[in-house]
Amino acid sequence: MAQYDVIFLGGGPAGYVGAIRCAQLGLSVGVVEREGLGGTCVLWGCIPAKALLEAASIATKVKHAAEFGVTTGEVKTDYGVAMKRSRDVSTKNSKGVEFLFKKNKVTWIKGTGTLGKGKSVSVTADGKTEVHTATKAVVISTGSRVKGLPQAGLELNKTTVISSDEALILDKAPKSIAIVGAGAVGCEFADVFNAFGAKVTLLEVAPRILPLEDEDSSAEVARSFKKRGIDVVVGAKLSATKVGKDSVKISLEAQGARQEIEVEKVLVAAGRAANVENLGLKEAGVQLTERGFIKVTPKLETTAPGIYAIGDVAGPPMLAHKGEREGMVVAEVIAGKSHHLVNYGNIPNATYCHPEVASIGATEAQLKEKKVEYKVGKFPFSANGRARTSGETEGFVKILRDAKYGEILGAHIVGAHATELIHELAVARENEFTVEEIELAIHAHPTLSEAIAEATLDAMGRMIHA
């Protein structure tokens, strides 16, 4: 037994960031985590997936090396080697969080935690249970998990029907794979497996891939994928599946036509479920929303006094950086310090397939639905000098501005390093800059960032280089 000021249930991006910030504010902190520190993001999500995407990028670039005057022999890929490197990267990141805990005097309580009476937490490990108490608060940061599609006959069996977790530890790329769900995860793995030689079929029930992104962004990625030989099927409704020992047959209907495909593996990338089971929430008085997330106030308080919730378990968007910000905010709330609440209207989305996709704020469709008067500024990377030098001319920067005042209502980038470029617009929106104020900032030449300046010029009817 031990007593802390704050106990976090879960050591993922939300929990470990919140714990470190609490420690910085002078609070004693314990973090209950049964697996490695870093959570899904570090161990089974963001970090290993991006390591594989980097390998895919290198494989693709090497295949085009001759265009740059670099002659190579036959290009061979080995998914197993790339996988092992990605696992090593994940392990190093997790060890990095361990180091940060020691540096900030945060205690890692290894085991599985459940809420007890008041602000107590029971932790079970190796058949033994200990009860720890918090004097100020307990923070639930248990994250989320992948889920299958049992209603479509695609229950995860971890061999022929897999999730992103199993995809991250395959020894070799399958000869053929169907990916069900064309959101960020689905598109990223379509990119990876295509680069490593698999025949990829990407299935999406919505009318377009990346359905949460702006329509122009979705269309640009779909064109790129099709050009690379990825079979993109949208409006796909699965009618029957037959899961065998070595393959899966899928019958589906799309655009009024029926078709059947047979693949070595199916990767289900159709969403995640919050980890709310077996935590003792009901007994503690913690209520859930209709969608199964923990109900929280803007200060991240649950319906039980002294208990807070952050990260995926507290609701969408289910993004690591959203969880990290909530961790910072909840720490300052608990410590009674001045704080800014999470600005949920200014959280960037990032998809790391090639070309990359990033966005912030509203899409065109959303502005039209709300009958907001806006103007569009758009600049293609094909007209950008830096993009031409690197041979990465796919995509564009698109900025949506308020027609009257120039406020940046939304921004959408498709292309090389889009996930880095979006942050200029995140900072601009957070500080209420207008398109005029972005354009006044001199952008170095030649850079990809110039495309942002040109898009702002286009929004004002003054574009120079296209």
C-alpha positions as CSV (number, residue, x, y, z in Angstrom):
1,M,0.0,0.0,0.0
2,A,1.1,3.5,-0.8
3,Q,-0.4,7.0,-0.8
4,Y,0.0,9.5,-3.6
5,D,-1.5,12.9,-4.4
6,V,-2.6,11.6,-7.8
7,I,-3.0,8.1,-9.2
8,F,-3.3,7.6,-13.0
9,L,-4.9,4.4,-14.4
10,G,-3.0,3.9,-17.6
11,G,0.5,5.0,-18.8
12,G,-0.2,5.9,-22.4
13,P,0.2,9.4,-24.0
14,A,-2.5,10.9,-21.9
15,G,-1.6,9.2,-18.6
16,Y,2.2,9.6,-18.7
17,V,2.1,13.2,-19.8
18,G,-0.4,14.0,-17.1
19,A,1.7,12.2,-14.5
20,I,4.9,14.1,-15.5
21,R,3.1,17.4,-15.5
22,C,1.6,16.7,-12.0
23,A,5.1,15.9,-10.8
24,Q,6.4,19.1,-12.2
25,L,3.7,20.9,-10.2
26,G,5.0,19.3,-7.0
27,L,2.5,16.5,-6.6
28,S,3.4,12.9,-5.7
29,V,2.2,10.6,-8.5
30,G,1.7,6.9,-9.1
31,V,0.8,5.4,-12.6
32,V,-0.8,2.0,-12.8
33,E,0.2,0.2,-16.0
34,R,0.3,-3.5,-16.7
35,E,2.2,-3.4,-20.0
36,G,5.1,-1.2,-21.1
37,L,4.9,2.6,-20.6
38,G,3.8,4.6,-23.5
39,G,0.5,2.8,-24.2
40,T,-0.9,1.9,-27.5
41,C,0.7,4.8,-29.3
42,V,4.3,3.8,-28.4
43,L,3.8,0.0,-28.3
44,W,1.1,-0.9,-30.9
45,G,0.2,2.3,-32.8
46,C,1.7,5.6,-33.8
47,I,5.4,4.8,-33.3
48,P,5.8,1.3,-34.8
49,A,3.4,2.1,-37.6
50,K,5.3,5.2,-38.6
51,A,8.6,3.2,-38.5
52,L,7.1,0.8,-41.0
53,L,5.8,3.8,-43.1
54,E,9.4,5.2,-43.1
55,A,10.6,1.8,-44.4
56,A,7.9,1.9,-47.1
57,S,8.9,5.4,-48.1
58,I,12.6,4.3,-48.5
59,A,11.5,1.3,-50.6
60,T,9.5,3.5,-52.9
61,K,12.2,6.1,-53.3
62,V,14.9,3.5,-54.0
63,K,12.8,2.1,-56.8
64,H,12.9,5.6,-58.4
65,A,16.6,6.3,-57.6
66,A,17.6,6.1,-61.3
67,E,15.6,9.3,-62.0
68,F,18.1,11.0,-59.6
69,G,21.2,9.5,-61.2
70,V,21.6,6.8,-58.6
71,T,21.8,3.3,-60.1
72,T,21.0,0.4,-57.9
73,G,20.6,-3.3,-58.4
74,E,17.4,-5.3,-57.9
75,V,15.4,-3.8,-55.1
76,K,14.3,-6.4,-52.6
77,T,12.2,-5.8,-49.5
78,D,11.9,-7.7,-46.3
79,Y,8.9,-6.9,-44.1
80,G,10.4,-9.0,-41.3
81,V,13.5,-6.8,-41.0
82,A,11.4,-3.6,-41.2
83,M,9.1,-5.1,-38.5
84,K,12.0,-5.9,-36.1
85,R,13.4,-2.3,-36.6
86,S,9.9,-0.9,-35.8
87,R,9.7,-3.0,-32.6
88,D,13.1,-1.8,-31.6
89,V,12.1,1.8,-32.1
90,S,9.0,1.2,-29.9
91,T,11.0,-0.4,-27.1
92,K,13.4,2.6,-27.1
93,N,10.5,5.0,-26.8
94,S,8.9,3.0,-24.0
95,K,12.3,2.9,-22.1
96,G,12.4,6.7,-22.7
97,V,9.2,7.1,-20.8
98,E,10.6,5.0,-18.0
99,F,13.6,7.3,-17.8
100,L,11.3,10.4,-17.7
101,F,9.4,8.8,-14.8
102,K,12.6,8.3,-12.8
103,K,13.7,11.8,-13.7
104,N,10.5,13.3,-12.4
105,K,10.0,10.9,-9.5
106,V,6.9,9.4,-10.9
107,T,6.2,5.8,-9.5
108,W,5.3,3.1,-12.0
109,I,2.8,0.7,-10.2
110,K,2.9,-2.4,-12.4
111,G,-0.3,-4.3,-12.6
112,T,-4.0,-4.1,-13.5
113,G,-6.0,-1.4,-11.6
114,T,-9.6,-1.0,-10.6
115,L,-11.4,1.8,-8.8
116,G,-12.1,1.2,-5.1
117,K,-13.9,3.3,-2.4
118,G,-13.3,7.0,-2.4
119,K,-10.1,7.7,-4.3
120,S,-8.5,4.3,-3.8
121,V,-7.2,2.0,-6.5
122,S,-6.8,-1.8,-6.2
123,V,-3.8,-3.1,-8.2
124,T,-3.4,-6.8,-9.1
125,A,-0.1,-8.2,-10.3
126,D,1.2,-11.8,-10.1
127,G,-1.8,-12.9,-8.2
128,K,-1.4,-10.3,-5.4
129,T,-3.6,-7.3,-4.8
130,E,-2.6,-4.0,-3.2
131,V,-4.7,-1.0,-2.5
132,H,-3.3,2.5,-3.1
133,T,-4.9,5.8,-2.2
134,A,-4.9,9.2,-3.7
135,T,-5.4,12.3,-1.6
136,K,-6.4,14.6,-4.4
137,A,-7.5,12.7,-7.5
138,V,-7.6,9.5,-9.6
139,V,-7.3,10.0,-13.3
140,I,-8.6,7.3,-15.7
141,S,-6.4,7.1,-18.8
142,T,-7.0,3.5,-19.9
143,G,-7.1,4.3,-23.7
144,S,-8.7,2.1,-26.3
145,R,-8.3,-1.1,-28.2
146,V,-8.9,-2.4,-31.7
147,K,-12.1,-4.2,-32.5
148,G,-13.2,-6.6,-35.1
149,L,-16.3,-6.7,-37.3
150,P,-18.3,-9.8,-36.0
151,Q,-21.4,-8.5,-37.7
152,A,-19.7,-9.0,-41.0
153,G,-18.2,-12.4,-40.1
154,L,-14.8,-10.9,-39.5
155,E,-14.1,-11.7,-35.9
156,L,-10.4,-11.3,-35.2
157,N,-8.5,-14.6,-35.1
158,K,-5.0,-13.1,-35.3
159,T,-4.0,-15.3,-38.2
160,T,-6.1,-14.7,-41.3
161,V,-8.3,-11.9,-39.9
162,I,-6.0,-9.5,-38.1
163,S,-5.9,-6.1,-36.5
164,S,-3.2,-3.5,-36.7
165,D,-1.7,-5.1,-33.6
166,E,-0.9,-8.4,-35.5
167,A,0.1,-6.5,-38.6
168,L,2.9,-4.9,-36.6
169,I,4.5,-8.2,-35.8
170,L,4.2,-10.2,-39.0
171,D,7.4,-11.9,-40.1
172,K,6.6,-11.3,-43.8
173,A,4.2,-9.3,-45.9
174,P,1.2,-11.4,-47.2
175,K,0.9,-11.9,-50.9
176,S,-2.5,-10.4,-50.8
177,I,-4.5,-8.5,-48.2
178,A,-7.9,-6.8,-48.0
179,I,-8.0,-3.9,-45.6
180,V,-11.5,-3.1,-44.3
181,G,-11.8,0.5,-43.3
182,A,-10.0,3.3,-45.2
183,G,-9.5,5.8,-42.4
184,A,-6.0,6.8,-41.2
185,V,-5.0,3.3,-40.1
186,G,-6.4,1.6,-43.1
187,C,-4.7,4.0,-45.6
188,E,-1.4,3.8,-43.7
189,F,-1.3,0.0,-43.8
190,A,-2.4,0.0,-47.5
191,D,0.7,2.1,-48.2
192,V,3.0,-0.2,-46.2
193,F,1.9,-3.5,-47.6
194,N,1.8,-2.1,-51.2
195,A,5.4,-1.0,-50.8
196,F,6.4,-4.4,-49.5
197,G,4.9,-6.2,-52.5
198,A,1.4,-7.3,-51.3
199,K,-1.6,-7.0,-53.6
200,V,-3.7,-4.6,-51.6
201,T,-7.5,-4.2,-51.7
202,L,-8.8,-1.2,-49.7
203,L,-12.5,-1.5,-48.7
204,E,-14.5,1.4,-47.4
205,V,-18.2,1.5,-46.7
206,A,-18.4,5.3,-47.1
207,P,-18.4,6.9,-50.5
208,R,-14.7,7.8,-50.3
209,I,-11.6,6.9,-48.5
210,L,-10.5,9.1,-45.5
211,P,-14.1,10.0,-45.1
212,L,-13.4,12.5,-42.2
213,E,-11.1,14.6,-44.4
214,D,-12.0,17.2,-47.0
215,E,-13.3,15.7,-50.2
216,D,-10.4,17.1,-52.2
217,S,-7.9,15.4,-49.9
218,S,-9.7,12.0,-50.2
219,A,-9.7,12.3,-54.0
220,E,-6.0,13.1,-54.2
221,V,-5.0,10.1,-52.1
222,A,-7.3,7.8,-54.0
223,R,-5.7,8.8,-57.3
224,S,-2.3,8.3,-55.9
225,F,-3.2,4.8,-54.5
226,K,-4.8,3.7,-57.7
227,K,-1.7,4.8,-59.7
228,R,0.4,2.6,-57.4
229,G,-1.8,-0.4,-58.0
230,I,-3.8,-0.4,-54.8
231,D,-7.4,-1.5,-55.5
232,V,-9.6,1.1,-53.9
233,V,-13.3,0.1,-53.4
234,V,-15.6,2.6,-51.9
235,G,-19.3,2.2,-51.0
236,A,-18.4,-1.4,-50.2
237,K,-21.0,-3.4,-48.4
238,L,-19.8,-6.9,-47.3
239,S,-22.5,-9.5,-47.8
240,A,-20.7,-12.7,-46.9
241,T,-17.3,-13.8,-45.7
242,K,-15.7,-17.3,-45.5
243,V,-12.7,-17.4,-43.2
244,G,-10.4,-20.3,-44.0
245,K,-7.2,-21.6,-42.5
246,D,-5.0,-19.9,-45.1
247,S,-7.3,-17.4,-46.8
248,V,-10.5,-15.4,-46.6
249,K,-13.2,-15.0,-49.2
250,I,-15.2,-11.8,-49.2
251,S,-18.4,-11.2,-51.1
252,L,-19.4,-7.6,-51.4
253,E,-21.4,-5.1,-53.4
254,A,-20.1,-1.7,-54.5
255,Q,-21.6,0.8,-56.9
256,G,-24.4,-1.7,-57.8
257,A,-22.0,-4.4,-58.8
258,R,-21.3,-7.6,-56.9
259,Q,-17.8,-9.0,-56.6
260,E,-15.9,-11.6,-54.7
261,I,-12.3,-11.4,-53.6
262,E,-10.0,-14.0,-52.0
263,V,-7.0,-12.9,-50.0
264,E,-4.3,-14.3,-47.8
265,K,-5.2,-12.0,-44.9
266,V,-7.9,-9.4,-43.9
267,L,-6.8,-6.5,-41.8
268,V,-9.8,-4.9,-39.9
269,A,-9.2,-1.2,-39.5
270,A,-12.7,-0.1,-38.7
271,G,-12.4,1.7,-35.4
272,R,-11.5,1.3,-31.8
273,A,-13.4,0.7,-28.5
274,A,-12.7,2.6,-25.3
275,N,-11.3,0.5,-22.4
276,V,-14.0,1.0,-19.9
277,E,-14.6,-2.6,-18.8
278,N,-13.6,-4.1,-15.4
279,L,-12.6,-0.8,-14.0
280,G,-15.3,-0.6,-11.3
281,L,-16.8,2.5,-13.0
282,K,-20.4,1.8,-12.0
283,E,-19.5,1.1,-8.4
284,A,-17.5,4.3,-8.3
285,G,-20.4,6.4,-9.7
286,V,-18.6,7.1,-13.0
287,Q,-21.1,7.4,-15.8
288,L,-20.7,6.7,-19.6
289,T,-22.0,8.5,-22.6
290,E,-24.4,6.9,-25.1
291,R,-21.4,6.0,-27.3
292,G,-19.6,4.2,-24.5
293,F,-17.0,6.8,-23.4
294,I,-16.6,8.2,-19.9
295,K,-18.7,11.3,-19.5
296,V,-16.5,14.3,-18.6
297,T,-16.8,18.1,-18.0
298,P,-14.6,20.7,-19.8
299,K,-12.3,20.3,-16.8
300,L,-12.2,16.5,-17.5
301,E,-14.1,15.7,-14.3
302,T,-16.3,12.6,-14.3
303,T,-19.6,12.2,-12.5
304,A,-17.7,10.9,-9.4
305,P,-16.0,13.4,-7.1
306,G,-12.2,13.4,-7.4
307,I,-12.1,11.1,-10.4
308,Y,-11.1,12.4,-13.8
309,A,-10.8,10.9,-17.3
310,I,-8.5,11.8,-20.2
311,G,-7.4,10.4,-23.6
312,D,-9.3,7.9,-25.8
313,V,-11.5,6.7,-22.9
314,A,-12.9,10.2,-22.5
315,G,-14.1,10.4,-26.1
316,P,-13.1,11.5,-29.6
317,P,-11.0,12.5,-31.3
318,M,-9.1,9.4,-30.4
319,L,-5.6,10.9,-31.0
320,A,-2.5,10.7,-29.0
321,H,-1.8,14.4,-29.1
322,K,-5.4,15.2,-27.9
323,G,-4.7,12.9,-25.0
324,E,-1.4,14.5,-24.2
325,R,-3.0,18.0,-24.1
326,E,-5.8,16.6,-21.8
327,G,-3.0,15.2,-19.6
328,M,-1.5,18.7,-19.3
329,V,-4.8,20.3,-18.6
330,V,-6.0,17.8,-16.0
331,A,-2.7,18.1,-14.1
332,E,-3.1,21.9,-13.8
333,V,-6.8,21.5,-12.8
334,I,-5.9,19.1,-10.0
335,A,-3.0,21.3,-8.8
336,G,-5.2,24.3,-8.8
337,K,-3.0,26.2,-11.3
338,S,-4.0,28.6,-14.0
339,H,-4.7,26.6,-17.2
340,H,-6.2,26.8,-20.7
341,L,-8.9,24.2,-21.4
342,V,-8.5,22.0,-24.4
343,N,-9.4,23.7,-27.6
344,Y,-11.1,20.8,-29.3
345,G,-11.8,22.9,-32.4
346,N,-8.0,23.2,-33.2
347,I,-6.7,19.7,-33.0
348,P,-4.8,18.7,-36.1
349,N,-5.5,15.4,-37.9
350,A,-2.5,13.5,-39.4
351,T,-2.4,10.5,-41.7
352,Y,1.1,9.3,-42.6
353,C,0.5,7.4,-45.8
354,H,2.2,8.6,-48.9
355,P,1.2,11.2,-49.9
356,E,0.7,12.4,-46.3
357,V,-2.6,14.0,-45.3
358,A,-3.1,16.7,-42.6
359,S,-5.9,19.0,-41.7
360,I,-7.2,21.3,-39.0
361,G,-10.6,23.0,-38.6
362,A,-13.5,22.7,-40.9
363,T,-13.9,21.0,-44.3
364,E,-15.7,22.6,-47.2
365,A,-18.7,20.3,-46.7
366,Q,-19.0,21.4,-43.1
367,L,-18.9,25.1,-44.0
368,K,-21.6,24.6,-46.7
369,E,-23.8,22.7,-44.3
370,K,-23.5,25.6,-41.8
371,K,-24.1,28.1,-44.6
372,V,-20.8,30.0,-43.7
373,E,-19.6,32.4,-46.4
374,Y,-16.0,31.4,-47.2
375,K,-13.3,31.6,-49.9
376,V,-10.9,28.9,-51.0
377,G,-7.1,29.3,-51.5
378,K,-5.4,26.4,-53.1
379,F,-1.8,25.8,-54.3
380,P,-0.5,22.6,-55.9
381,F,2.9,21.2,-54.9
382,S,3.5,20.6,-58.6
383,A,4.2,24.3,-58.8
384,N,6.5,24.4,-55.8
385,G,10.2,24.5,-56.4
386,R,11.2,22.4,-53.4
387,A,8.7,19.7,-54.2
388,R,10.1,19.5,-57.7
389,T,13.6,19.1,-56.5
390,S,12.6,16.2,-54.3
391,G,10.3,14.7,-56.9
392,E,7.4,14.8,-54.5
393,T,4.9,16.9,-56.5
394,E,1.7,15.2,-55.5
395,G,-0.9,17.1,-53.5
396,F,-1.7,20.7,-52.5
397,V,-2.3,23.1,-49.7
398,K,-5.9,24.3,-49.3
399,I,-7.0,27.0,-47.0
400,L,-10.6,28.0,-46.2
401,R,-11.0,31.5,-45.0
402,D,-13.9,33.6,-43.7
403,A,-15.1,35.7,-46.7
404,K,-15.4,38.9,-44.6
405,Y,-12.7,38.9,-42.0
406,G,-10.0,36.5,-43.3
407,E,-10.2,34.1,-40.4
408,I,-8.8,30.7,-41.2
409,L,-11.7,28.3,-40.9
410,G,-10.0,25.2,-42.1
411,A,-6.8,24.0,-43.7
412,H,-6.0,20.8,-45.6
413,I,-2.7,19.6,-46.9
414,V,-1.9,16.6,-49.0
415,G,1.7,15.9,-49.9
416,A,5.2,15.3,-48.7
417,H,5.6,16.3,-45.0
418,A,2.0,17.5,-44.7
419,T,1.9,16.3,-41.1
420,E,4.7,18.7,-40.3
421,L,3.5,21.6,-42.4
422,I,0.0,21.7,-40.8
423,H,1.4,23.1,-37.5
424,E,2.1,26.6,-39.0
425,L,-1.7,26.7,-39.5
426,A,-2.4,25.2,-36.0
427,V,-0.4,28.0,-34.4
428,A,-2.1,30.6,-36.7
429,R,-5.6,29.5,-35.7
430,E,-4.7,29.2,-32.0
431,N,-3.6,32.9,-32.1
432,E,-6.4,34.0,-34.4
433,F,-4.2,35.0,-37.3
434,T,-5.8,35.9,-40.6
435,V,-4.6,34.8,-44.0
436,E,-3.1,38.3,-44.5
437,E,-1.0,37.9,-41.3
438,I,0.3,34.5,-42.5
439,E,1.2,35.9,-45.9
440,L,3.1,38.8,-44.2
441,A,5.5,36.3,-42.6
442,I,8.4,35.7,-45.1
443,H,8.7,32.1,-46.0
444,A,12.2,30.8,-47.0
445,H,12.8,29.8,-50.6
446,P,12.8,27.1,-51.8
447,T,10.7,25.3,-49.1
448,L,7.5,23.3,-49.1
449,S,6.2,25.9,-46.6
450,E,5.9,28.4,-49.4
451,A,2.9,26.5,-50.6
452,I,1.1,27.7,-47.5
453,A,1.9,31.3,-48.2
454,E,0.8,30.8,-51.8
455,A,-2.5,29.3,-50.7
456,T,-3.2,32.3,-48.4
457,L,-2.4,34.5,-51.4
458,D,-4.9,32.5,-53.5
459,A,-7.5,32.9,-50.8
460,M,-7.1,36.7,-51.4
461,G,-7.0,36.4,-55.2
462,R,-3.3,37.2,-55.4
463,M,-1.5,34.0,-56.0
464,I,1.9,34.4,-57.7
465,H,3.4,31.1,-58.7
466,A,0.5,29.2,-60.3
